[in-house]
Amino acid sequence: MAIDLLIAALYLALAGAFLLVIPAGLYVYLNQRWYVASSLERAFMYFLVFMFFPGMLLLSPFLNFRPQRRQIES
């Protein structure tokens, strides 16, 4: 009986990590590196977004990748 609870807790922890924790960290990483990434790093970013797509979809209402405001010199 205790092993069943342990297995259920392990599945819940892995699901939480896959759906919430890793995509949240990926969101922070993307927000910091989006405009300065090299082409290889950008390909790695696309791979990570594809890999954790279900979690990114859950967090997508909070994503904001609008271009940064430009500074216009007068």
Secondary structure, DSSP 4 states (H G I P E B T S, - for coil): -HHHHHHHHHHHHHHHIIIIIHHHHHHHHHHHHTTT--HHHHHHHHHHHHHTHHHHHHHGGG---PPPPPPPP-
